[in-house]
Amino acid sequence: MYRKIKNSCLCFLFCLFLAAGCSPSVQESETILQTETVGPFSLEYVPAYSGDPAVVVNGNVPFFTEEELESGTVFESYSSLDALGRCGPAFACVGKETQPEQERTMIDDIHPSGWQNTSYDFVDKGYLYNRCHLIAYSIAGENDNERNLITGTRYFNAEGMLPYENMVLRYVQETGGHVLYRVSPIFEGENLVASGALMEAYSLEDAGKGLMYCVYVYNVQPFVVIDYKTGESRSEYTGADAETEASLQNCRYILNISSRKIHMPDCESVAKMSEHNKKPTNEALDRLEANDFAPCQSCMHDEYLRWKDQNNHDETNP
């Protein structure tokens, strides 16, 4: 029997739908925000976006009920679209059995609620919105399921959701185990675009010791103002300001969020990088690698070797 999470919230989905305007242990990042939740999830406990793509809620413990934790069966469940054409929670027990065996196909003919796409030259890949899978295709193989697709910004998709999706993929691939996994889009009132999504994961065979998280991911795009009621947007991008320039000079590394490369601040590639792709960081290399960033082969060679040597020394001399 799988270990039960204490203080499970049996009314979670009901309260989540109310918050959405619908009818009825992975180590945390060094920079991620944290907030405590009292009772079922509510946007009341989520701070306003302040620069980090996600915030930990409920002490990083999912809201799964005891019954859900003890199901022990591989499944996928996608909510019906509501009267406004919006998705509800996508819930599954995933493993190697649910992963796709064929390549993804195009889904350009699907237009999730609030789909008012616009291109901005400072947004990675150009377009503001992606058709975002609630449960990633690589995890469950659902590609053109309209009950699994919402309108999400490129930042929400690539910076917010992807690192947590990759945690699930790595766990399944490395252990062959199963993960209870739920992604719940949060719509405020009658908004057609979700404000964000609650992502929950719990590894079953080892009772959450290998993988457990509960995070809220913000559906935002830096320098873009979004009308969540309609999906329309406008730019507020004015180029790098003085504060950004200062942070670029005083950080440990600079990330290219498009190529997902790690650079030293004085790397010649940084000067050639688009401003909207630069992200200063002081995170440790192991955390960056865990989020699928790779060292620049030019400027990071010596730094990377020193880090590897230090890690090996720490492991052999506890």
C-alpha positions as a Markdown table, in Angstrom:
| # | Residue | x | y | z |
|---|---|---|---|---|
| 1 | Met | 0.0 | 0.0 | 0.0 |
| 2 | Tyr | 1.4 | 3.4 | -0.9 |
| 3 | Arg | 2.2 | 5.8 | 1.9 |
| 4 | Lys | -0.6 | 8.2 | 2.6 |
| 5 | Ile | -0.1 | 11.9 | 2.5 |
| 6 | Lys | -1.3 | 13.5 | 5.7 |
| 7 | Asn | -4.0 | 16.1 | 5.7 |
| 8 | Ser | -5.2 | 15.2 | 2.2 |
| 9 | Cys | -8.0 | 17.4 | 0.9 |
| 10 | Leu | -11.0 | 15.4 | -0.2 |
| 11 | Cys | -12.8 | 18.5 | -1.6 |
| 12 | Phe | -9.8 | 19.6 | -3.7 |
| 13 | Leu | -11.3 | 19.3 | -7.2 |
| 14 | Phe | -14.6 | 21.0 | -6.1 |
| 15 | Cys | -12.7 | 23.9 | -4.6 |
| 16 | Leu | -10.4 | 24.1 | -7.6 |
| 17 | Phe | -13.3 | 24.4 | -9.9 |
| 18 | Leu | -14.8 | 27.2 | -7.8 |
| 19 | Ala | -11.5 | 29.1 | -8.0 |
| 20 | Ala | -11.5 | 28.5 | -11.8 |
| 21 | Gly | -15.0 | 29.9 | -12.2 |
| 22 | Cys | -16.4 | 26.5 | -13.3 |
| 23 | Ser | -19.2 | 24.3 | -12.0 |
| 24 | Pro | -18.9 | 21.7 | -9.7 |
| 25 | Ser | 10.8 | 15.0 | -3.4 |
| 26 | Val | 12.5 | 16.8 | -5.7 |
| 27 | Gln | 14.9 | 19.4 | -4.2 |
| 28 | Glu | 13.4 | 22.9 | -4.7 |
| 29 | Ser | 15.2 | 25.4 | -6.9 |
| 30 | Glu | 17.4 | 27.9 | -5.1 |
| 31 | Thr | 15.5 | 30.8 | -6.6 |
| 32 | Ile | 11.9 | 29.5 | -6.6 |
| 33 | Leu | 9.4 | 31.2 | -4.3 |
| 34 | Gln | 7.6 | 29.3 | -1.6 |
| 35 | Thr | 4.2 | 29.9 | 0.0 |
| 36 | Glu | 2.1 | 27.9 | 2.4 |
| 37 | Thr | -1.4 | 26.8 | 1.8 |
| 38 | Val | -4.1 | 26.3 | 4.4 |
| 39 | Gly | -6.7 | 23.8 | 3.2 |
| 40 | Pro | -7.5 | 23.2 | -0.5 |
| 41 | Phe | -5.6 | 25.1 | -3.2 |
| 42 | Ser | -6.7 | 28.7 | -3.9 |
| 43 | Leu | -5.2 | 31.6 | -5.8 |
| 44 | Glu | -5.5 | 33.5 | -2.5 |
| 45 | Tyr | -2.3 | 31.8 | -1.5 |
| 46 | Val | -0.4 | 32.5 | -4.7 |
| 47 | Pro | 1.7 | 35.7 | -4.7 |
| 48 | Ala | 1.7 | 38.0 | -7.7 |
| 49 | Tyr | 4.3 | 37.1 | -10.4 |
| 50 | Ser | 7.6 | 38.7 | -9.5 |
| 51 | Gly | 10.1 | 37.2 | -11.9 |
| 52 | Asp | 10.1 | 33.4 | -11.2 |
| 53 | Pro | 8.1 | 31.2 | -13.5 |
| 54 | Ala | 6.7 | 29.1 | -10.6 |
| 55 | Val | 5.9 | 29.1 | -6.9 |
| 56 | Val | 5.8 | 26.1 | -4.5 |
| 57 | Val | 2.5 | 25.7 | -2.8 |
| 58 | Asn | 1.4 | 23.5 | 0.2 |
| 59 | Gly | 4.9 | 22.9 | 1.2 |
| 60 | Asn | 5.5 | 21.1 | -2.1 |
| 61 | Val | 3.1 | 18.4 | -1.1 |
| 62 | Pro | 0.4 | 17.5 | -3.7 |
| 63 | Phe | -3.3 | 17.6 | -2.9 |
| 64 | Phe | -4.0 | 14.0 | -3.8 |
| 65 | Thr | -6.5 | 12.1 | -1.6 |
| 66 | Glu | -5.8 | 8.9 | 0.1 |
| 67 | Glu | -8.1 | 7.1 | -2.3 |
| 68 | Glu | -6.2 | 8.5 | -5.3 |
| 69 | Leu | -2.8 | 7.5 | -3.9 |
| 70 | Glu | -4.0 | 4.0 | -3.4 |
| 71 | Ser | -5.5 | 3.5 | -6.9 |
| 72 | Gly | -2.4 | 1.7 | -8.1 |
| 73 | Thr | -3.6 | 1.6 | -11.7 |
| 74 | Val | -2.3 | 3.2 | -14.9 |
| 75 | Phe | -4.9 | 5.6 | -16.3 |
| 76 | Glu | -5.5 | 8.9 | -18.0 |
| 77 | Ser | -8.5 | 11.2 | -17.4 |
| 78 | Tyr | -9.2 | 14.5 | -19.2 |
| 79 | Ser | -12.0 | 16.8 | -18.1 |
| 80 | Ser | -14.8 | 17.8 | -20.5 |
| 81 | Leu | -14.6 | 21.3 | -21.9 |
| 82 | Asp | -16.9 | 23.7 | -20.0 |
| 83 | Ala | -19.5 | 26.0 | -21.5 |
| 84 | Leu | -16.8 | 28.5 | -22.5 |
| 85 | Gly | -14.7 | 25.8 | -24.2 |
| 86 | Arg | -12.1 | 25.7 | -21.4 |
| 87 | Cys | -10.2 | 22.7 | -20.2 |
| 88 | Gly | -10.4 | 21.3 | -16.7 |
| 89 | Pro | -7.8 | 19.2 | -14.8 |
| 90 | Ala | -5.9 | 16.5 | -16.6 |
| 91 | Phe | -5.2 | 13.6 | -14.3 |
| 92 | Ala | -3.2 | 10.4 | -14.8 |
| 93 | Cys | -1.0 | 7.7 | -13.4 |
| 94 | Val | 1.8 | 7.6 | -15.9 |
| 95 | Gly | 4.7 | 5.3 | -16.6 |
| 96 | Lys | 6.5 | 3.8 | -19.5 |
| 97 | Glu | 3.2 | 2.3 | -20.6 |
| 98 | Thr | 1.7 | 5.7 | -21.3 |
| 99 | Gln | 4.7 | 7.2 | -23.3 |
| 100 | Pro | 4.2 | 7.6 | -27.1 |
| 101 | Glu | 5.6 | 5.2 | -29.7 |
| 102 | Gln | 5.3 | 7.6 | -32.7 |
| 103 | Glu | 6.3 | 11.2 | -33.5 |
| 104 | Arg | 4.0 | 14.1 | -32.8 |
| 105 | Thr | 1.8 | 15.4 | -35.6 |
| 106 | Met | 0.7 | 19.0 | -36.3 |
| 107 | Ile | -2.1 | 20.4 | -34.2 |
| 108 | Asp | -2.5 | 23.8 | -35.9 |
| 109 | Asp | -6.2 | 23.2 | -36.4 |
| 110 | Ile | -6.9 | 23.2 | -32.7 |
| 111 | His | -7.6 | 26.6 | -31.1 |
| 112 | Pro | -7.9 | 26.5 | -27.3 |
| 113 | Ser | -10.0 | 29.1 | -25.5 |
| 114 | Gly | -8.5 | 32.6 | -25.7 |
| 115 | Trp | -6.4 | 31.7 | -28.8 |
| 116 | Gln | -5.5 | 35.2 | -30.0 |
| 117 | Asn | -1.9 | 34.6 | -31.1 |
| 118 | Thr | 0.5 | 37.5 | -31.8 |
| 119 | Ser | 4.2 | 37.6 | -32.7 |
| 120 | Tyr | 6.7 | 39.6 | -30.8 |
| 121 | Asp | 10.4 | 39.7 | -31.9 |
| 122 | Phe | 11.6 | 39.6 | -28.2 |
| 123 | Val | 9.7 | 36.3 | -27.5 |
| 124 | Asp | 11.5 | 33.0 | -27.9 |
| 125 | Lys | 10.4 | 31.4 | -31.2 |
| 126 | Gly | 8.5 | 34.6 | -32.1 |
| 127 | Tyr | 4.9 | 33.8 | -31.1 |
| 128 | Leu | 3.4 | 34.7 | -27.8 |
| 129 | Tyr | 1.2 | 31.7 | -27.4 |
| 130 | Asn | 1.8 | 27.9 | -27.6 |
| 131 | Arg | -0.8 | 25.2 | -27.7 |
| 132 | Cys | 0.2 | 23.9 | -24.3 |
| 133 | His | -0.4 | 20.3 | -23.3 |
| 134 | Leu | -1.6 | 19.9 | -19.8 |
| 135 | Ile | 0.0 | 16.5 | -19.7 |
| 136 | Ala | 2.9 | 16.6 | -22.0 |
| 137 | Tyr | 2.8 | 14.5 | -25.2 |
| 138 | Ser | 6.1 | 12.9 | -24.1 |
| 139 | Ile | 4.5 | 11.7 | -20.9 |
| 140 | Ala | 1.1 | 10.5 | -22.0 |
| 141 | Gly | 1.1 | 10.5 | -25.8 |
| 142 | Glu | -2.0 | 12.7 | -26.1 |
| 143 | Asn | -1.3 | 15.2 | -28.9 |
| 144 | Asp | -4.5 | 16.5 | -30.6 |
| 145 | Asn | -6.8 | 16.0 | -27.6 |
| 146 | Glu | -8.6 | 19.4 | -27.2 |
| 147 | Arg | -9.3 | 18.5 | -23.6 |
| 148 | Asn | -5.6 | 18.5 | -23.0 |
| 149 | Leu | -4.6 | 21.8 | -24.7 |
| 150 | Ile | -4.8 | 25.3 | -23.3 |
| 151 | Thr | -3.5 | 28.7 | -24.5 |
| 152 | Gly | -0.2 | 29.3 | -22.8 |
| 153 | Thr | 2.6 | 31.7 | -23.3 |
| 154 | Arg | 6.0 | 30.6 | -24.6 |
| 155 | Tyr | 7.5 | 31.5 | -21.2 |
| 156 | Phe | 4.8 | 29.4 | -19.4 |
| 157 | Asn | 5.4 | 26.4 | -21.6 |
| 158 | Ala | 9.2 | 26.4 | -21.9 |
| 159 | Glu | 10.4 | 28.1 | -18.6 |
| 160 | Gly | 7.5 | 27.2 | -16.3 |
| 161 | Met | 6.1 | 23.7 | -17.2 |
| 162 | Leu | 9.0 | 22.0 | -19.1 |
| 163 | Pro | 11.4 | 21.6 | -16.1 |
| 164 | Tyr | 8.7 | 19.9 | -14.1 |
| 165 | Glu | 7.6 | 17.7 | -17.0 |
| 166 | Asn | 11.2 | 16.7 | -17.5 |
| 167 | Met | 11.4 | 15.6 | -13.8 |
| 168 | Val | 8.5 | 13.2 | -14.4 |
| 169 | Leu | 10.1 | 11.9 | -17.7 |
| 170 | Arg | 13.5 | 11.3 | -16.0 |
| 171 | Tyr | 12.0 | 9.5 | -13.1 |
| 172 | Val | 10.0 | 7.2 | -15.2 |
| 173 | Gln | 12.9 | 6.5 | -17.6 |
| 174 | Glu | 15.4 | 5.9 | -14.9 |
| 175 | Thr | 13.3 | 3.9 | -12.5 |
| 176 | Gly | 10.6 | 2.3 | -14.5 |
| 177 | Gly | 8.2 | 3.5 | -11.8 |
| 178 | His | 4.9 | 5.3 | -11.9 |
| 179 | Val | 3.9 | 8.8 | -11.1 |
| 180 | Leu | 0.5 | 10.1 | -10.1 |
| 181 | Tyr | 0.3 | 13.3 | -12.0 |
| 182 | Arg | -2.2 | 16.1 | -12.3 |
| 183 | Val | -2.1 | 19.5 | -14.1 |
| 184 | Ser | -5.0 | 21.8 | -13.4 |
| 185 | Pro | -5.5 | 25.1 | -15.4 |
| 186 | Ile | -6.8 | 27.9 | -13.2 |
| 187 | Phe | -9.2 | 30.3 | -14.9 |
| 188 | Glu | -10.4 | 33.3 | -13.0 |
| 189 | Gly | -14.1 | 34.2 | -13.5 |
| 190 | Glu | -15.0 | 33.9 | -17.1 |
| 191 | Asn | -11.5 | 34.5 | -18.5 |
| 192 | Leu | -10.7 | 32.5 | -21.6 |
| 193 | Val | -7.0 | 32.3 | -20.8 |
| 194 | Ala | -5.8 | 30.6 | -17.7 |
| 195 | Ser | -3.9 | 32.6 | -15.1 |
| 196 | Gly | -1.7 | 29.7 | -14.6 |
| 197 | Ala | -1.7 | 26.0 | -13.7 |
| 198 | Leu | -1.2 | 23.8 | -10.6 |
| 199 | Met | 1.2 | 20.9 | -11.3 |
| 200 | Glu | 1.3 | 18.0 | -8.9 |
| 201 | Ala | 3.4 | 14.8 | -9.0 |
| 202 | Tyr | 4.0 | 11.9 | -6.6 |
| 203 | Ser | 6.1 | 8.8 | -7.3 |
| 204 | Leu | 4.1 | 5.8 | -6.2 |
| 205 | Glu | 6.4 | 2.8 | -5.8 |
| 206 | Asp | 8.7 | 4.8 | -3.4 |
| 207 | Ala | 6.0 | 6.8 | -1.7 |
| 208 | Gly | 7.1 | 10.2 | -3.1 |
| 209 | Lys | 10.8 | 9.8 | -2.1 |
| 210 | Gly | 11.9 | 9.8 | -5.7 |
| 211 | Leu | 9.6 | 12.5 | -7.0 |
| 212 | Met | 7.1 | 14.8 | -5.3 |
| 213 | Tyr | 6.1 | 18.4 | -6.1 |
| 214 | Cys | 3.2 | 20.8 | -6.0 |
| 215 | Val | 3.8 | 24.1 | -7.8 |
| 216 | Tyr | 1.8 | 26.9 | -9.4 |
| 217 | Val | 3.2 | 28.0 | -12.8 |
| 218 | Tyr | 2.4 | 31.5 | -13.9 |
| 219 | Asn | 0.9 | 31.9 | -17.4 |
| 220 | Val | 2.7 | 35.2 | -18.1 |
| 221 | Gln | 5.2 | 36.5 | -20.7 |
| 222 | Pro | 7.8 | 39.1 | -19.6 |
| 223 | Phe | 7.2 | 42.5 | -21.3 |
| 224 | Val | 3.7 | 41.5 | -22.5 |
| 225 | Val | 0.4 | 42.6 | -21.0 |
| 226 | Ile | -2.3 | 39.9 | -21.5 |
| 227 | Asp | -6.1 | 40.4 | -21.4 |
| 228 | Tyr | -6.9 | 37.1 | -19.8 |
| 229 | Lys | -10.6 | 37.5 | -20.6 |
| 230 | Thr | -10.1 | 37.5 | -24.3 |
| 231 | Gly | -6.5 | 36.5 | -25.0 |
| 232 | Glu | -5.5 | 39.8 | -26.6 |
| 233 | Ser | -2.2 | 41.3 | -25.7 |
| 234 | Arg | 0.2 | 44.2 | -26.1 |
| 235 | Ser | 3.9 | 44.8 | -25.8 |
| 236 | Glu | 5.7 | 46.7 | -23.0 |
| 237 | Tyr | 9.2 | 45.8 | -24.2 |
| 238 | Thr | 11.6 | 48.8 | -24.2 |
| 239 | Gly | 14.9 | 46.9 | -24.3 |
| 240 | Ala | 17.2 | 46.1 | -21.4 |
| 241 | Asp | 17.0 | 48.6 | -18.6 |
| 242 | Ala | 19.8 | 49.7 | -16.2 |
| 243 | Glu | 18.8 | 47.1 | -13.5 |
| 244 | Thr | 18.9 | 44.3 | -16.1 |
| 245 | Glu | 22.3 | 45.4 | -17.3 |
| 246 | Ala | 23.6 | 45.5 | -13.7 |
| 247 | Ser | 22.3 | 42.0 | -13.0 |
| 248 | Leu | 24.0 | 40.7 | -16.1 |
| 249 | Gln | 27.4 | 42.1 | -14.8 |
| 250 | Asn | 27.0 | 40.8 | -11.3 |
| 251 | Cys | 25.7 | 37.2 | -11.8 |
| 252 | Arg | 27.5 | 33.9 | -11.8 |
| 253 | Tyr | 26.2 | 32.8 | -15.2 |
| 254 | Ile | 24.1 | 34.0 | -18.1 |
| 255 | Leu | 21.6 | 31.6 | -19.6 |
| 256 | Asn | 20.4 | 31.7 | -23.2 |
| 257 | Ile | 16.8 | 30.6 | -22.7 |
| 258 | Ser | 16.4 | 29.9 | -26.4 |
| 259 | Ser | 19.4 | 27.6 | -26.9 |
| 260 | Arg | 19.4 | 26.5 | -23.2 |
| 261 | Lys | 23.1 | 27.1 | -22.9 |
| 262 | Ile | 25.0 | 28.3 | -19.8 |
| 263 | His | 27.6 | 31.1 | -20.4 |
| 264 | Met | 30.1 | 32.9 | -18.3 |
| 265 | Pro | 29.3 | 36.7 | -18.2 |
| 266 | Asp | 32.3 | 37.6 | -20.3 |
| 267 | Cys | 31.6 | 35.0 | -23.0 |
| 268 | Glu | 31.7 | 36.6 | -26.4 |
| 269 | Ser | 28.4 | 34.8 | -27.2 |
| 270 | Val | 26.6 | 36.9 | -24.6 |
| 271 | Ala | 27.3 | 40.1 | -26.6 |
| 272 | Lys | 25.7 | 38.5 | -29.7 |
| 273 | Met | 22.7 | 37.2 | -27.8 |
| 274 | Ser | 19.2 | 38.7 | -28.2 |
| 275 | Glu | 18.3 | 40.7 | -25.1 |
| 276 | His | 15.1 | 38.8 | -24.6 |
| 277 | Asn | 17.0 | 35.5 | -24.5 |
| 278 | Lys | 19.5 | 36.6 | -21.7 |
| 279 | Lys | 18.8 | 35.5 | -18.2 |
| 280 | Pro | 21.3 | 36.2 | -15.4 |
| 281 | Thr | 21.4 | 33.5 | -12.6 |
| 282 | Asn | 23.3 | 32.6 | -9.5 |
| 283 | Glu | 22.0 | 29.0 | -9.5 |
| 284 | Ala | 24.4 | 26.1 | -9.1 |
| 285 | Leu | 25.4 | 24.1 | -12.1 |
| 286 | Asp | 23.7 | 20.9 | -10.9 |
| 287 | Arg | 20.3 | 22.7 | -10.7 |
| 288 | Leu | 20.8 | 24.3 | -14.1 |
| 289 | Glu | 21.6 | 20.9 | -15.6 |
| 290 | Ala | 18.6 | 19.4 | -13.9 |
| 291 | Asn | 16.5 | 22.0 | -15.8 |
| 292 | Asp | 18.1 | 20.9 | -19.1 |
| 293 | Phe | 20.6 | 23.7 | -19.5 |
| 294 | Ala | 24.0 | 22.7 | -20.9 |
| 295 | Pro | 27.4 | 24.4 | -20.5 |
| 296 | Cys | 28.8 | 26.5 | -23.4 |
| 297 | Gln | 31.6 | 24.5 | -24.9 |
| 298 | Ser | 33.7 | 27.6 | -25.3 |
| 299 | Cys | 33.6 | 29.7 | -22.2 |
| 300 | Met | 32.4 | 27.0 | -19.7 |
| 301 | His | 35.0 | 24.3 | -20.3 |
| 302 | Asp | 37.4 | 25.1 | -17.4 |
| 303 | Glu | 34.5 | 26.1 | -15.1 |
| 304 | Tyr | 32.7 | 22.9 | -15.8 |
| 305 | Leu | 35.8 | 20.7 | -15.2 |
| 306 | Arg | 36.4 | 22.5 | -11.9 |
| 307 | Trp | 32.8 | 21.8 | -10.8 |
| 308 | Lys | 33.1 | 18.1 | -11.8 |
| 309 | Asp | 36.3 | 17.7 | -10.0 |
| 310 | Gln | 34.8 | 19.3 | -6.9 |
| 311 | Asn | 31.8 | 17.1 | -7.0 |
| 312 | Asn | 34.0 | 14.0 | -7.4 |
| 313 | His | 36.1 | 15.1 | -4.4 |
| 314 | Asp | 32.9 | 15.6 | -2.3 |
| 315 | Glu | 31.6 | 12.2 | -3.2 |
| 316 | Thr | 34.8 | 10.4 | -2.4 |
| 317 | Asn | 35.6 | 12.4 | 0.8 |
| 318 | Pro | 32.3 | 12.7 | 2.7 |
